[in-house]
């Protein structure tokens, strides 16, 4: 493993998550890249960049710790350059601003700004379609997760209540103009476990009209049969954010999740959903169960145990890096140290490969808010060991890419001809 951010893009991505970046006056965000949006489960608030080797990222810029960053972003003629803030201003990397989608400045036909309905996180569309997570509304004391900023975001960068038609309008724009392949639906907690009922109408329409890959991130429903139903509906990924593996720490960081569901219920749902995909191998109709954690809010050893547990049941870990967002309960907690997390992310890659999990197979999915398992190959000391599974993944990637393109074309043809029929009937 190369321990030099100039030659290891995953290490640079991790270091930027932990340290943030300062922006020199020569760079004007609004002119070239994507606006800074504080959307989606409250972990992302930064500048969207593409690092060397095509690693997309979201770099903290507005939080206090980013003002102390050793990295500064400059515009030098037509290039964006990250340099170290030290005598000689050593060049660290030449990067690109994530392209600003053409539809970002448009409104839906109902007059809502499209970015308030959905926004790109890297190259996929993230939608938080319903009202704010109810942990934020409790009185006298809110029980929201302490790192989360969702209740701060709504009404600012994200619209409360989005109709199915509004979401579909944005999905079609993102598909046609940004070439997305994946839509991720995210909800918080709602009394009465209504989150899947809320999402199902969106899921059916998106699948039917576009054929895109779909993911769902909600609390774990008590009726595990609902997940087989989601799979039949065309959902490809279910994700359960338990955040913290240490049971005592979980209670402290996520008081609402602890009271309503408890850590064991999250783990049961992950395990159950992983079994639903086990007969499918590297299928053309993928189904993945994800367990999501935040590194930096519990000891690294505990994060590694979480990764080992998730992969041992056949699920894939999503590992976020804790970011002390402004306005949150943890805004004063320091971000983690890069050196403490390198091994966590190395373990992420190693465990996915040891357990022969299907990572990095879906086409054109670049995620800015986390290091993807396949990107973590750069942080593994054992990378060479897994040549056999790497070869399988490469074949699967090609085959899946081919079949998925056909699936998209067929969905598009179906959608066009049904739209034409509707238009003809209206004339
Ligand atoms: S469940 Fe926790 S992380 Fe998710 S939206 Fe609610 S408070 Fe935020």
Boltz pocket constraint, residues with backbone or C-beta under 6 A from the ligand:
constraints:
  - pocket:
      binder: B
      contacts: [[A, 41], [A, 42], [A, 133], [A, 134], [A, 135], [A, 136], [A, 143], [A, 144], [A, 145], [A, 148], [A, 149], [A, 150], [A, 187], [A, 188], [A, 189], [A, 257]]
      max_distance: 6.0
